Amino acid sequence: MDEKLNGSTPADTGSHENREIVRQAAVYASGVLNMGGDPALQQLVEETAVAFRVPMAAVSIIDRDRQWFPACVGMDMEQTSRDVSFCAHAIEQPGEVLTVLNATRDPRFAANPLVTGEANIRFYLGCPILDRNGRALGSLCVIDVEPREHVDGAELTQLREFAQRAADIIGQPEVSASHRKHALDSISAQIEELVRAGDESIVDELDAMLRRIERQEDKERQRKS
């Protein structure tokens, strides 16, 4: 069951591959990869777990080949392969909330090692965390080892509100110098590769991200001068 989110979603940028290039660039540009252990995100995740009466909750950021948890409760891992990530499914529909009432009965997840193995995931609810342009950086998720019969509208609304708070927290800090360089190098390389391949359909979007990061570079230089 996937519930629609209110608010803007990004314009179509063509193929799934191109959309993923833009989304990954947005992850780099956001600076969230520098926010491991952020106290505001950690407090939010703890509040979310209490509100939904679940043993596990996390902010999950979907990187190129992994999901990474800058904040979580009830989990003894900092990351997993993207291949087994529930949240990787959630970000495919940025305007929806992904609801899995019983993972053992969902063909997408029944054979997932996070379901069949020690983690024993049964219930999952994940709301995409969107940047200011509607790109899904990851999701705020709540997880239980017991299945549930249903999720009501009030719970969905509450998770959306928590996810928006996560997006607001991520949007506040400036990108660190090391992550600015990584983002600049990665996005520039993607632009060059697309131009060489003759596919310039998303170059403007990537270039806009570059300009945003470069403005932060200029501000940093001005502070130091």
Summary of the structure (lengths in Angstrom):
residues: 225
radius of gyration: 17.9
end to end distance: 54.1
largest distance: 60.3
contacts: 703
relative contact order: 0.17
helix: 48%
strand: 19%
